[in-house]
Amino acid sequence: QVQVVESGGGLVQAGGSLRLSCAASGSIFSFNDMGWYRQASWKQRELVAVITSEGTTNYADSVKGRFTISRDYAKNTVYLQMNSLKPEDTAVYYCNAVVYAMHYWGKGTLVTVSS
């Protein structure tokens, strides 16, 4: 059984920063891809950033240059540093951990950016 738990969301003013953390634990020794998705109330869930087991990263165009994903492989933890936040970044952010094509999701953490 795998547990994925996010933390670090909250309310921030436009232009501010937040750092999200996600820890995956359980019966899996290591994961392939780990990443972040987000879902605003009026939109479908979308990819924000992903980092592979080799350290390759991929970002949504909307966050390139502002967000940075990183990973602690020993702790099965992934981070998302979010800078220069905009009101349109407001969403529930979900952590995703993949192993053997199985996707495990956290319950999400709310990020609210006020203008």
N, CA, C and O atoms as a Tinker XYZ file with bonds, in Angstrom:
   460  protein
     1  N      0.850000   -1.191000    0.000000    73     2
     2  CA     0.000000    0.000000    0.000000    64     1     3
     3  C      0.883000    1.237000    0.000000    63     2     4     5
     4  O      1.898000    1.293000    0.693000    81     3
     5  N      0.481000    2.224000   -0.786000    73     3     6
     6  CA     1.272000    3.442000   -0.944000    64     5     7
     7  C      0.464000    4.635000   -0.456000    63     6     8     9
     8  O     -0.722000    4.764000   -0.759000    81     7
     9  N      1.113000    5.495000    0.295000    73     7    10
    10  CA     0.496000    6.741000    0.741000    64     9    11
    11  C      1.261000    7.912000    0.131000    63    10    12    13
    12  O      2.491000    7.926000    0.094000    81    11
    13  N      0.505000    8.881000   -0.342000    73    11    14
    14  CA     1.081000   10.099000   -0.918000    64    13    15
    15  C      0.464000   11.280000   -0.183000    63    14    16    17
    16  O     -0.755000   11.452000   -0.187000    81    15
    17  N      1.298000   12.083000    0.441000    73    15    18
    18  CA     0.797000   13.167000    1.286000    64    17    19
    19  C      1.463000   14.477000    0.900000    63    18    20    21
    20  O      2.688000   14.598000    0.917000    81    19
    21  N      0.636000   15.457000    0.550000    73    19    22
    22  CA     1.138000   16.782000    0.199000    64    21    23
    23  C      1.057000   17.720000    1.395000    63    22    24    25
    24  O      0.270000   17.512000    2.318000    81    23
    25  N      1.886000   18.754000    1.358000    73    23    26
    26  CA     1.821000   19.818000    2.357000    64    25    27
    27  C      2.385000   21.097000    1.760000    63    26    28    29
    28  O      3.084000   21.067000    0.747000    81    27
    29  N      2.075000   22.225000    2.400000    73    27    30
    30  CA     2.681000   23.481000    1.991000    64    29    31
    31  C      1.774000   24.457000    1.292000    63    30    32    33
    32  O      2.197000   25.570000    0.978000    81    31
    33  N      0.540000   24.077000    1.039000    73    31    34
    34  CA    -0.366000   25.020000    0.394000    64    33    35
    35  C     -0.766000   26.142000    1.333000    63    34    36    37
    36  O     -0.435000   26.132000    2.519000    81    35
    37  N     -1.481000   27.107000    0.785000    73    35    38
    38  CA    -1.938000   28.221000    1.601000    64    37    39
    39  C     -2.329000   29.416000    0.765000    63    38    40    41
    40  O     -2.491000   29.321000   -0.452000    81    39
    41  N     -2.478000   30.547000    1.439000    73    39    42
    42  CA    -2.875000   31.796000    0.795000    64    41    43
    43  C     -1.656000   32.701000    0.669000    63    42    44    45
    44  O     -0.911000   32.902000    1.628000    81    43
    45  N     -1.469000   33.240000   -0.523000    73    43    46
    46  CA    -0.330000   34.112000   -0.771000    64    45    47
    47  C     -0.761000   35.221000   -1.722000    63    46    48    49
    48  O     -1.662000   35.028000   -2.539000    81    47
    49  N     -0.128000   36.366000   -1.618000    73    47    50
    50  CA    -0.427000   37.464000   -2.529000    64    49    51
    51  C      0.282000   37.241000   -3.863000    63    50    52    53
    52  O      1.301000   36.554000   -3.938000    81    51
    53  N     -0.272000   37.826000   -4.891000    73    51    54
    54  CA     0.350000   37.754000   -6.204000    64    53    55
    55  C      1.788000   38.270000   -6.124000    63    54    56    57
    56  O      2.064000   39.284000   -5.484000    81    55
    57  N      2.693000   37.554000   -6.785000    73    55    58
    58  CA     4.106000   37.885000   -6.731000    64    57    59
    59  C      4.867000   37.149000   -5.647000    63    58    60    61
    60  O      6.097000   37.164000   -5.621000    81    59
    61  N      4.139000   36.509000   -4.760000    73    59    62
    62  CA     4.757000   35.800000   -3.660000    64    61    63
    63  C      5.212000   34.400000   -4.033000    63    62    64    65
    64  O      5.154000   33.994000   -5.194000    81    63
    65  N      5.670000   33.667000   -3.012000    73    63    66
    66  CA     6.211000   32.326000   -3.224000    64    65    67
    67  C      5.621000   31.339000   -2.228000    63    66    68    69
    68  O      5.232000   31.699000   -1.117000    81    67
    69  N      5.567000   30.095000   -2.655000    73    67    70
    70  CA     5.200000   28.978000   -1.790000    64    69    71
    71  C      6.038000   27.780000   -2.188000    63    70    72    73
    72  O      6.488000   27.666000   -3.328000    81    71
    73  N      6.240000   26.889000   -1.229000    73    71    74
    74  CA     6.933000   25.642000   -1.510000    64    73    75
    75  C      6.053000   24.481000   -1.079000    63    74    76    77
    76  O      5.680000   24.370000    0.088000    81    75
    77  N      5.728000   23.625000   -2.026000    73    75    78
    78  CA     4.948000   22.429000   -1.747000    64    77    79
    79  C      5.878000   21.243000   -1.560000    63    78    80    81
    80  O      6.923000   21.135000   -2.202000    81    79
    81  N      5.468000   20.358000   -0.664000    73    79    82
    82  CA     6.217000   19.128000   -0.430000    64    81    83
    83  C      5.279000   17.939000   -0.576000    63    82    84    85
    84  O      4.079000   18.042000   -0.325000    81    83
    85  N      5.843000   16.816000   -0.985000    73    83    86
    86  CA     5.057000   15.595000   -1.132000    64    85    87
    87  C      5.926000   14.413000   -0.759000    63    86    88    89
    88  O      7.016000   14.230000   -1.301000    81    87
    89  N      5.431000   13.609000    0.174000    73    87    90
    90  CA     6.146000   12.412000    0.587000    64    89    91
    91  C      5.335000   11.186000    0.210000    63    90    92    93
    92  O      4.151000   11.084000    0.528000    81    91
    93  N      5.990000   10.258000   -0.472000    73    91    94
    94  CA     5.367000    8.990000   -0.838000    64    93    95
    95  C      5.984000    7.891000    0.016000    63    94    96    97
    96  O      7.205000    7.798000    0.137000    81    95
    97  N      5.147000    7.079000    0.593000    73    95    98
    98  CA     5.649000    6.023000    1.473000    64    97    99
    99  C      4.821000    4.762000    1.296000    63    98   100   101
   100  O      3.748000    4.775000    0.693000    81    99
   101  N      5.351000    3.668000    1.840000    73    99   102
   102  CA     4.608000    2.424000    1.775000    64   101   103
   103  C      5.465000    1.287000    1.293000    63   102   104   105
   104  O      6.650000    1.202000    1.613000    81   103
   105  N      4.857000    0.410000    0.518000    73   103   106
   106  CA     5.517000   -0.826000    0.135000    64   105   107
   107  C      6.421000   -0.703000   -1.085000    63   106   108   109
   108  O      6.992000   -1.696000   -1.536000    81   107
   109  N      6.554000    0.492000   -1.615000    73   107   110
   110  CA     7.381000    0.712000   -2.792000    64   109   111
   111  C      8.726000    1.281000   -2.368000    63   110   112   113
   112  O      8.789000    2.225000   -1.580000    81   111
   113  N      9.799000    0.704000   -2.895000    73   111   114
   114  CA    11.131000    1.178000   -2.529000    64   113   115
   115  C     11.467000    2.479000   -3.211000    63   114   116   117
   116  O     12.025000    3.385000   -2.592000    81   115
   117  N     11.131000    2.581000   -4.485000    73   115   118
   118  CA    11.409000    3.813000   -5.221000    64   117   119
   119  C     10.383000    3.976000   -6.336000    63   118   120   121
   120  O      9.756000    3.010000   -6.773000    81   119
   121  N     10.231000    5.194000   -6.778000    73   119   122
   122  CA     9.248000    5.520000   -7.794000    64   121   123
   123  C      9.931000    5.937000   -9.086000    63   122   124   125
   124  O     11.091000    6.349000   -9.083000    81   123
   125  N      9.213000    5.829000  -10.170000    73   123   126
   126  CA     9.707000    6.284000  -11.461000    64   125   127
   127  C      9.527000    7.799000  -11.524000    63   126   128   129
   128  O     10.378000    8.544000  -11.038000    81   127
   129  N      8.443000    8.252000  -12.112000    73   127   130
   130  CA     8.155000    9.674000  -12.158000    64   129   131
   131  C      7.447000   10.122000  -10.891000    63   130   132   133
   132  O      6.650000    9.387000  -10.308000    81   131
   133  N      7.753000   11.335000  -10.484000    73   131   134
   134  CA     6.979000   12.010000   -9.442000    64   133   135
   135  C      6.685000   13.412000   -9.945000    63   134   136   137
   136  O      7.521000   14.044000  -10.591000    81   135
   137  N      5.501000   13.883000   -9.644000    73   135   138
   138  CA     5.164000   15.186000  -10.199000    64   137   139
   139  C      4.001000   15.848000   -9.515000    63   138   140   141
   140  O      3.433000   15.345000   -8.546000    81   139
   141  N      3.670000   16.998000  -10.062000    73   139   142
   142  CA     2.581000   17.817000   -9.528000    64   141   143
   143  C      1.574000   18.127000  -10.637000    63   142   144   145
   144  O      1.941000   18.456000  -11.765000    81   143
   145  N      0.320000   18.012000  -10.284000    73   143   146
   146  CA    -0.775000   18.410000  -11.140000    64   145   147
   147  C     -1.607000   19.417000  -10.363000    63   146   148   149
   148  O     -1.487000   19.532000   -9.143000    81   147
   149  N     -2.445000   20.139000  -11.078000    73   147   150
   150  CA    -3.336000   21.057000  -10.394000    64   149   151
   151  C     -4.696000   21.082000  -11.077000    63   150   152   153
   152  O     -4.836000   20.771000  -12.260000    81   151
   153  N     -5.681000   21.460000  -10.292000    73   151   154
   154  CA    -7.038000   21.545000  -10.828000    64   153   155
   155  C     -7.740000   22.737000  -10.218000    63   154   156   157
   156  O     -7.992000   22.777000   -9.014000    81   155
   157  N     -8.053000   23.709000  -11.060000    73   155   158
   158  CA    -8.921000   24.809000  -10.666000    64   157   159
   159  C    -10.364000   24.341000  -10.777000    63   158   160   161
   160  O    -10.663000   23.390000  -11.500000    81   159
   161  N    -11.246000   25.005000  -10.065000    73   159   162
   162  CA   -12.617000   24.506000   -9.959000    64   161   163
   163  C    -13.315000   24.438000  -11.309000    63   162   164   165
   164  O    -14.236000   23.640000  -11.485000    81   163
   165  N    -12.904000   25.241000  -12.243000    73   163   166
   166  CA   -13.590000   25.273000  -13.537000    64   165   167
   167  C    -12.796000   24.610000  -14.648000    63   166   168   169
   168  O    -13.139000   24.742000  -15.823000    81   167
   169  N    -11.734000   23.893000  -14.284000    73   167   170
   170  CA   -10.869000   23.295000  -15.276000    64   169   171
   171  C    -10.627000   21.816000  -14.988000    63   170   172   173
   172  O    -10.891000   21.321000  -13.892000    81   171
   173  N    -10.115000   21.130000  -16.008000    73   171   174
   174  CA    -9.675000   19.761000  -15.808000    64   173   175
   175  C     -8.295000   19.767000  -15.142000    63   174   176   177
   176  O     -7.562000   20.754000  -15.201000    81   175
   177  N     -7.970000   18.661000  -14.522000    73   175   178
   178  CA    -6.661000   18.529000  -13.908000    64   177   179
   179  C     -5.582000   18.625000  -14.993000    63   178   180   181
   180  O     -5.710000   18.036000  -16.066000    81   179
   181  N     -4.523000   19.374000  -14.692000    73   179   182
   182  CA    -3.457000   19.564000  -15.665000    64   181   183
   183  C     -2.096000   19.327000  -15.035000    63   182   184   185
   184  O     -1.904000   19.514000  -13.834000    81   183
   185  N     -1.159000   18.912000  -15.870000    73   183   186
   186  CA     0.206000   18.714000  -15.416000    64   185   187
   187  C      0.859000   20.064000  -15.132000    63   186   188   189
   188  O      0.740000   21.006000  -15.915000    81   187
   189  N      1.553000   20.136000  -13.996000    73   187   190
   190  CA     2.329000   21.327000  -13.666000    64   189   191
   191  C      3.802000   21.058000  -13.920000    63   190   192   193
   192  O      4.462000   21.799000  -14.649000    81   191
   193  N      4.315000   19.994000  -13.315000    73   191   194
   194  CA     5.728000   19.653000  -13.467000    64   193   195
   195  C      5.925000   18.199000  -13.090000    63   194   196   197
   196  O      5.202000   17.655000  -12.255000    81   195
   197  N      6.908000   17.578000  -13.714000    73   195   198
   198  CA     7.229000   16.185000  -13.413000    64   197   199
   199  C      8.739000   16.027000  -13.422000    63   198   200   201
   200  O      9.443000   16.725000  -14.151000    81   199
   201  N      9.231000   15.101000  -12.604000    73   199   202
   202  CA    10.653000   14.784000  -12.573000    64   201   203
   203  C     10.796000   13.270000  -12.597000    63   202   204   205
   204  O     10.156000   12.559000  -11.822000    81   203
   205  N     11.640000   12.793000  -13.491000    73   203   206
   206  CA    11.801000   11.353000  -13.662000    64   205   207
   207  C     12.819000   10.790000  -12.665000    63   206   208   209
   208  O     13.451000   11.525000  -11.906000    81   207
   209  N     12.953000    9.478000  -12.696000    73   207   210
   210  CA    13.934000    8.832000  -11.825000    64   209   211
   211  C     15.368000    9.210000  -12.212000    63   210   212   213
   212  O     16.282000    9.087000  -11.397000    81   211
   213  N     15.563000    9.666000  -13.443000    73   211   214
   214  CA    16.885000   10.113000  -13.905000    64   213   215
   215  C     17.116000   11.599000  -13.673000    63   214   216   217
   216  O     18.208000   12.107000  -13.929000    81   215
   217  N     16.104000   12.292000  -13.194000    73   215   218
   218  CA    16.264000   13.714000  -12.925000    64   217   219
   219  C     15.824000   14.631000  -14.049000    63   218   220   221
   220  O     15.989000   15.848000  -13.959000    81   219
   221  N     15.270000   14.063000  -15.100000    73   219   222
   222  CA    14.745000   14.892000  -16.178000    64   221   223
   223  C     13.461000   15.570000  -15.725000    63   222   224   225
   224  O     12.598000   14.947000  -15.106000    81   223
   225  N     13.348000   16.843000  -16.039000    73   223   226
   226  CA    12.172000   17.598000  -15.628000    64   225   227
   227  C     11.382000   18.087000  -16.835000    63   226   228   229
   228  O     11.919000   18.274000  -17.926000    81   227
   229  N     10.096000   18.285000  -16.603000    73   227   230
   230  CA     9.218000   18.805000  -17.638000    64   229   231
   231  C      8.203000   19.716000  -16.961000    63   230   232   233
   232  O      7.671000   19.391000  -15.900000    81   231
   233  N      7.944000   20.852000  -17.581000    73   231   234
   234  CA     7.040000   21.842000  -16.989000    64   233   235
   235  C      5.950000   22.245000  -17.971000    63   234   236   237
   236  O      6.143000   22.229000  -19.187000    81   235
   237  N      4.809000   22.603000  -17.417000    73   235   238
   238  CA     3.788000   23.244000  -18.237000    64   237   239
   239  C      4.312000   24.602000  -18.674000    63   238   240   241
   240  O      5.039000   25.265000  -17.933000    81   239
   241  N      3.941000   25.011000  -19.878000    73   239   242
   242  CA     4.416000   26.301000  -20.387000    64   241   243
   243  C      4.043000   27.445000  -19.458000    63   242   244   245
   244  O      4.791000   28.415000  -19.329000    81   243
   245  N      2.907000   27.336000  -18.821000    73   243   246
   246  CA     2.401000   28.431000  -17.982000    64   245   247
   247  C      3.237000   28.659000  -16.727000    63   246   248   249
   248  O      3.133000   29.714000  -16.101000    81   247
   249  N      4.063000   27.688000  -16.351000    73   247   250
   250  CA     4.847000   27.832000  -15.114000    64   249   251
   251  C      6.348000   27.865000  -15.359000    63   250   252   253
   252  O      7.122000   28.059000  -14.421000    81   251
   253  N      6.767000   27.680000  -16.597000    73   251   254
   254  CA     8.198000   27.686000  -16.904000    64   253   255
   255  C      8.832000   29.008000  -16.478000    63   254   256   257
   256  O      8.295000   30.084000  -16.741000    81   255
   257  N      9.977000   28.906000  -15.819000    73   255   258
   258  CA    10.674000   30.093000  -15.361000    64   257   259
   259  C     10.212000   30.595000  -14.005000    63   258   260   261
   260  O     10.855000   31.457000  -13.407000    81   259
   261  N      9.099000   30.060000  -13.517000    73   259   262
   262  CA     8.578000   30.500000  -12.212000    64   261   263
   263  C      8.575000   29.365000  -11.182000    63   262   264   265
   264  O      8.802000   29.600000   -9.995000    81   263
   265  N      8.324000   28.157000  -11.631000    73   263   266
   266  CA     8.249000   27.003000  -10.730000    64   265   267
   267  C      9.464000   26.112000  -10.955000    63   266   268   269
   268  O      9.987000   26.008000  -12.065000    81   267
   269  N      9.898000   25.473000   -9.869000    73   267   270
   270  CA    11.010000   24.527000   -9.952000    64   269   271
   271  C     10.655000   23.266000   -9.178000    63   270   272   273
   272  O     10.285000   23.325000   -8.006000    81   271
   273  N     10.771000   22.129000   -9.847000    73   271   274
   274  CA    10.520000   20.849000   -9.205000    64   273   275
   275  C     11.847000   20.221000   -8.832000    63   274   276   277
   276  O     12.816000   20.296000   -9.587000    81   275
   277  N     11.885000   19.599000   -7.662000    73   275   278
   278  CA    13.094000   18.902000   -7.220000    64   277   279
   279  C     12.678000   17.654000   -6.451000    63   278   280   281
   280  O     11.507000   17.466000   -6.121000    81   279
   281  N     13.647000   16.824000   -6.181000    73   279   282
   282  CA    13.304000   15.521000   -5.618000    64   281   283
   283  C     14.421000   15.033000   -4.712000    63   282   284   285
   284  O     15.604000   15.209000   -5.001000    81   283
   285  N     14.020000   14.422000   -3.617000    73   283   286
   286  CA    14.946000   13.726000   -2.718000    64   285   287
   287  C     14.679000   12.242000   -2.908000    63   286   288   289
   288  O     13.699000   11.710000   -2.386000    81   287
   289  N     15.554000   11.573000   -3.661000    73   287   290
   290  CA    15.313000   10.182000   -4.021000    64   289   291
   291  C     15.374000    9.268000   -2.800000    63   290   292   293
   292  O     14.636000    8.285000   -2.730000    81   291
   293  N     16.218000    9.571000   -1.866000    73   291   294
   294  CA    16.351000    8.725000   -0.680000    64   293   295
   295  C     15.084000    8.740000    0.168000    63   294   296   297
   296  O     14.749000    7.754000    0.825000    81   295
   297  N     14.381000    9.878000    0.145000    73   295   298
   298  CA    13.186000   10.026000    0.979000    64   297   299
   299  C     11.889000    9.870000    0.183000    63   298   300   301
   300  O     10.802000   10.003000    0.745000    81   299
   301  N     11.992000    9.590000   -1.117000    73   299   302
   302  CA    10.784000    9.521000   -1.966000    64   301   303
   303  C      9.920000   10.762000   -1.779000    63   302   304   305
   304  O      8.703000   10.680000   -1.613000    81   303
   305  N     10.574000   11.890000   -1.810000    73   303   306
   306  CA     9.898000   13.176000   -1.605000    64   305   307
   307  C     10.147000   14.078000   -2.806000    63   306   308   309
   308  O     11.242000   14.105000   -3.367000    81   307
   309  N      9.127000   14.803000   -3.183000    73   307   310
   310  CA     9.239000   15.746000   -4.292000    64   309   311
   311  C      8.752000   17.112000   -3.818000    63   310   312   313
   312  O      7.828000   17.215000   -3.012000    81   311
   313  N      9.390000   18.148000   -4.333000    73   311   314
   314  CA     9.087000   19.513000   -3.934000    64   313   315
   315  C      8.714000   20.344000   -5.157000    63   314   316   317
   316  O      9.119000   20.050000   -6.282000    81   315
   317  N      7.942000   21.375000   -4.907000    73   315   318
   318  CA     7.620000   22.326000   -5.966000    64   317   319
   319  C      7.798000   23.724000   -5.401000    63   318   320   321
   320  O      6.995000   24.179000   -4.588000    81   319
   321  N      8.845000   24.398000   -5.830000    73   319   322
   322  CA     9.071000   25.779000   -5.445000    64   321   323
   323  C      8.349000   26.673000   -6.440000    63   322   324   325
   324  O      8.628000   26.639000   -7.639000    81   323
   325  N      7.426000   27.467000   -5.937000    73   323   326
   326  CA     6.603000   28.312000   -6.798000    64   325   327
   327  C      6.895000   29.778000   -6.486000    63   326   328   329
   328  O      6.636000   30.256000   -5.382000    81   327
   329  N      7.429000   30.467000   -7.463000    73   327   330
   330  CA     7.753000   31.885000   -7.323000    64   329   331
   331  C      6.913000   32.714000   -8.281000    63   330   332   333
   332  O      6.325000   32.190000   -9.227000    81   331
   333  N      6.867000   34.005000   -8.025000    73   331   334
   334  CA     6.116000   34.930000   -8.884000    64   333   335
   335  C      4.708000   34.415000   -9.137000    63   334   336   337
   336  O      4.243000   34.379000  -10.276000    81   335
   337  N      4.050000   34.024000   -8.085000    73   335   338
   338  CA     2.722000   33.433000   -8.219000    64   337   339
   339  C      1.718000   34.433000   -8.757000    63   338   340   341
   340  O      1.784000   35.629000   -8.474000    81   339
   341  N      0.785000   33.909000   -9.542000    73   339   342
   342  CA    -0.262000   34.704000  -10.163000    64   341   343
   343  C     -1.624000   34.204000   -9.707000    63   342   344   345
   344  O     -1.746000   33.047000   -9.305000    81   343
   345  N     -2.643000   35.041000   -9.758000    73   343   346
   346  CA    -3.986000   34.578000   -9.379000    64   345   347
   347  C     -4.418000   33.340000  -10.167000    63   346   348   349
   348  O     -5.138000   32.495000   -9.635000    81   347
   349  N     -3.997000   33.224000  -11.402000    73   347   350
   350  CA    -4.391000   32.063000  -12.209000    64   349   351
   351  C     -3.682000   30.773000  -11.788000    63   350   352   353
   352  O     -3.977000   29.701000  -12.317000    81   351
   353  N     -2.759000   30.873000  -10.849000    73   351   354
   354  CA    -2.154000   29.658000  -10.282000    64   353   355
   355  C     -3.021000   29.062000   -9.173000    63   354   356   357
   356  O     -2.729000   27.978000   -8.669000    81   355
   357  N     -4.067000   29.756000   -8.802000    73   355   358
   358  CA    -4.965000   29.258000   -7.761000    64   357   359
   359  C     -5.586000   27.939000   -8.185000    63   358   360   361
   360  O     -6.203000   27.842000   -9.246000    81   359
   361  N     -5.418000   26.920000   -7.345000    73   359   362
   362  CA    -5.917000   25.583000   -7.666000    64   361   363
   363  C     -5.621000   24.650000   -6.499000    63   362   364   365
   364  O     -4.902000   25.001000   -5.563000    81   363
   365  N     -6.188000   23.466000   -6.581000    73   363   366
   366  CA    -5.761000   22.383000   -5.704000    64   365   367
   367  C     -4.608000   21.665000   -6.410000    63   366   368   369
   368  O     -4.735000   21.249000   -7.561000    81   367
   369  N     -3.503000   21.529000   -5.718000    73   367   370
   370  CA    -2.316000   20.901000   -6.272000    64   369   371
   371  C     -2.206000   19.472000   -5.750000    63   370   372   373
   372  O     -2.232000   19.222000   -4.545000    81   371
   373  N     -2.082000   18.548000   -6.693000    73   371   374
   374  CA    -2.013000   17.135000   -6.372000    64   373   375
   375  C     -0.629000   16.583000   -6.700000    63   374   376   377
   376  O     -0.034000   16.899000   -7.730000    81   375
   377  N     -0.144000   15.754000   -5.794000    73   375   378
   378  CA     1.112000   15.053000   -6.033000    64   377   379
   379  C      0.801000   13.700000   -6.675000    63   378   380   381
   380  O     -0.188000   13.046000   -6.342000    81   379
   381  N      1.663000   13.305000   -7.594000    73   379   382
   382  CA     1.504000   12.038000   -8.301000    64   381   383
   383  C      2.818000   11.274000   -8.259000    63   382   384   385
   384  O      3.882000   11.824000   -8.542000    81   383
   385  N      2.728000   10.006000   -7.904000    73   383   386
   386  CA     3.919000    9.143000   -7.889000    64   385   387
   387  C      3.619000    7.916000   -8.743000    63   386   388   389
   388  O      2.570000    7.288000   -8.600000    81   387
   389  N      4.543000    7.587000   -9.624000    73   387   390
   390  CA     4.326000    6.504000  -10.585000    64   389   391
   391  C      5.369000    5.414000  -10.384000    63   390   392   393
   392  O      6.562000    5.688000  -10.253000    81   391
   393  N      4.896000    4.180000  -10.363000    73   391   394
   394  CA     5.795000    3.028000  -10.340000    64   393   395
   395  C      5.136000    1.898000  -11.103000    63   394   396   397
   396  O      3.969000    1.579000  -10.875000    81   395
   397  N      5.890000    1.290000  -12.013000    73   395   398
   398  CA     5.380000    0.201000  -12.844000    64   397   399
   399  C      4.040000    0.572000  -13.488000    63   398   400   401
   400  O      3.117000   -0.241000  -13.542000    81   399
   401  N      3.952000    1.797000  -13.969000    73   399   402
   402  CA     2.760000    2.314000  -14.646000    64   401   403
   403  C      1.564000    2.488000  -13.719000    63   402   404   405
   404  O      0.473000    2.813000  -14.188000    81   403
   405  N      1.736000    2.284000  -12.435000    73   403   406
   406  CA     0.668000    2.544000  -11.472000    64   405   407
   407  C      0.814000    3.981000  -10.962000    63   406   408   409
   408  O      1.904000    4.420000  -10.595000    81   407
   409  N     -0.316000    4.702000  -10.949000    73   407   410
   410  CA    -0.312000    6.083000  -10.489000    64   409   411
   411  C     -0.921000    6.161000   -9.093000    63   410   412   413
   412  O     -2.008000    5.642000   -8.835000    81   411
   413  N     -0.190000    6.823000   -8.205000    73   411   414
   414  CA    -0.685000    7.048000   -6.859000    64   413   415
   415  C     -0.824000    8.551000   -6.651000    63   414   416   417
   416  O      0.056000    9.335000   -7.006000    81   415
   417  N     -1.971000    8.929000   -6.058000    73   415   418
   418  CA    -2.292000   10.346000   -5.910000    64   417   419
   419  C     -2.464000   10.720000   -4.445000    63   418   420   421
   420  O     -2.949000    9.930000   -3.635000    81   419
   421  N     -2.056000   11.939000   -4.126000    73   419   422
   422  CA    -2.381000   12.496000   -2.837000    64   421   423
   423  C     -3.762000   13.112000   -2.863000    63   422   424   425
   424  O     -4.421000   13.131000   -3.903000    81   423
   425  N     -4.206000   13.620000   -1.713000    73   423   426
   426  CA    -5.537000   14.204000   -1.618000    64   425   427
   427  C     -5.560000   15.656000   -2.055000    63   426   428   429
   428  O     -6.631000   16.236000   -2.230000    81   427
   429  N     -4.385000   16.250000   -2.234000    73   427   430
   430  CA    -4.301000   17.614000   -2.724000    64   429   431
   431  C     -4.094000   18.645000   -1.629000    63   430   432   433
   432  O     -4.451000   18.433000   -0.470000    81   431
   433  N     -3.510000   19.762000   -2.026000    73   431   434
   434  CA    -3.328000   20.892000   -1.125000    64   433   435
   435  C     -3.724000   22.160000   -1.872000    63   434   436   437
   436  O     -3.335000   22.357000   -3.023000    81   435
   437  N     -4.494000   23.014000   -1.215000    73   435   438
   438  CA    -5.045000   24.192000   -1.880000    64   437   439
   439  C     -4.047000   25.341000   -1.867000    63   438   440   441
   440  O     -3.488000   25.694000   -0.829000    81   439
   441  N     -3.842000   25.910000   -3.036000    73   439   442
   442  CA    -3.037000   27.118000   -3.189000    64   441   443
   443  C     -3.948000   28.227000   -3.683000    63   442   444   445
   444  O     -4.595000   28.095000   -4.722000    81   443
   445  N     -3.993000   29.317000   -2.937000    73   443   446
   446  CA    -4.818000   30.456000   -3.309000    64   445   447
   447  C     -3.937000   31.685000   -3.439000    63   446   448   449
   448  O     -3.240000   32.063000   -2.497000    81   447
   449  N     -3.972000   32.305000   -4.611000    73   447   450
   450  CA    -3.167000   33.491000   -4.878000    64   449   451
   451  C     -4.111000   34.673000   -5.035000    63   450   452   453
   452  O     -4.936000   34.709000   -5.948000    81   451
   453  N     -3.981000   35.625000   -4.145000    73   451   454
   454  CA    -4.851000   36.806000   -4.180000    64   453   455
   455  C     -4.213000   37.916000   -5.008000    63   454   456   457
   456  O     -2.990000   38.051000   -5.057000    81   455
   457  N     -5.055000   38.698000   -5.648000    73   455   458
   458  CA    -4.556000   39.781000   -6.520000    64   457   459
   459  C     -4.413000   41.081000   -5.758000    63   458   460
   460  O     -4.007000   42.091000   -6.332000    81   459
